[in-house]
């Protein structure tokens, strides 16, 4: 009966969760960095004095990648050659939750960062509003991180032991 719950292919789901966590959050972070960087470059031509102030969206996009790295390392720590199918599925869910939410957050940060820094160059009073919207976008990635961490703690709690 243990072979039914502990098939040889179970670790692939954990490995996929690990891969999805880092890959999708990296895609989101890269898009957010690139999109906000283009806006920063265009804004810097008009107002070079605001460049350091307007680098905030780029930093926030990079943090999204760290979320994926954390969950990916934690999932990889729980990978074993022989493991329950339940554990593999939970690890896959943890990776997908942080990965896809990080991808969405990176897209949101990129779009808001691009438009926000350009608008701030023309009207500096918009800076606080841009920061608030960026915080709401960043929190989307944080929600996925929290769910991924909770799921990962449940990965080793299955009823079936594989030997």
Number of C-alpha atoms within 10 A of each C-alpha: 6 11 13 9 16 21 14 14 14 21 24 17 21 30 21 19 29 29 20 23 36 25 22 25 32 25 20 28 30 21 22 31 26 18 24 30 20 18 23 29 16 16 24 18 11 13 15 13 12 16 17 10 12 26 17 17 30 24 14 22 33 19 20 34 26 17 23 34 21 17 27 27 13 19 29 15 10 18 19 14 11 16 24 27 25 21 26 27 20 24 36 27 24 32 36 26 26 34 35 22 25 37 27 22 28 35 23 23 31 30 19 22 32 26 18 26 32 24 17 20 23 12 10 12 11 15 16 12 12 20 18 11 16 23 15 14 22 23 16 20 28 19 15 25 26 16 16 30 20 13 21 22 15 14 22 18 11 12 9 16 13 14 9
